[in-house]
Amino acid sequence: MARIIFITGGARSGKSRLAEKLAESFGSPLCYVATGEARDPEMTDRIAAHRARRGEEWQTIEEPRNLVERLRSADGSYQAVLVDCITLWISNLLLHYGTADPVLEEVQALVEAIKDCATPLIFVSNEVGMGIVPENALARTFRDLAGNANQLLAAAADEVYVTFSGIPLKLK
């Protein structure tokens, strides 16, 4: 079974930088599975900044929804695989399915699938449950799904970190 690392924290807390640093400690080649989609100019700029920060040893695979399939196909081909991020993946799935149950089934399938991977896996996910209760049902559903996914992945992980202001705290 692969080593599984889970990193969470707020927006701009340093999650991705920590994940990249940990992945690089495994050597190269490295795989970056990006779940975000460039649907507007601001997101396009964010994606470009992430790509520019990573070096030549990274291969980027864009996968907004079929994460389990993509991880299975990447297993054994890289020294480590970094998935950034789970919350964007959940958002993509929720918009695709329109309801929570199939999204949670996908998260549970991911947790089962990573048990069979040989390549070290690093997951990045936002902590979205520390703020106010959202005013609309879709936002509350997303918040709850993200919290459930984070709990499931953290439980399956060998190491868990939370980042605050660029400072990582190892929880597990």
MOMOVEN-V292351 format. One record per backbone hydrogen bond with DSSP energy under -1.0 kcal/mol. NH is the residue of the N-H (numbers start at 1). CO is the residue of the C=O. Records with the same first field share a line. If there is no record, write none. Layout:
BEGIN
NH->CO  CO
END
This chain:
BEGIN
2->117
5->121
6->159
7->123
8->161
13->10
18->14
19->15
20->16
21->17
22->18
23->19
24->20
25->21
26->23
27->24
30->57
31->80
32->59
33->82
34->61
35->84
39->37
44->40
45->41
46->42
47->43
48->44
49->45
50->46
51->47
52->48
53->49
54->50
58->55
59->30
61->32
63->34
67->65
70->66
71->67
72->68
73->69
74->70
75->71
77->74
79->29
81->120
82->31
83->122
84->33
86->124
89->85
90->86
91->87
92->88
93->89
94->90
95->91
96->92
97->93
98->94
104->100
105->101
106->102
107->103
108->104
109->105
110->106
111->107
112->108
113->109
114->110
116->113
121->3
122->81
123->5
124->83
125->7
127->9
140->136
141->137
142->138
143->139
144->140
145->141
146->142
147->143
148->144
149->145
150->146
151->147
152->148
153->149
154->150
155->151
156->152
157->153
158->4
159->4
161->6
162->169
163->8
164->167
166->13
167->164
169->162
171->160
172->160
END
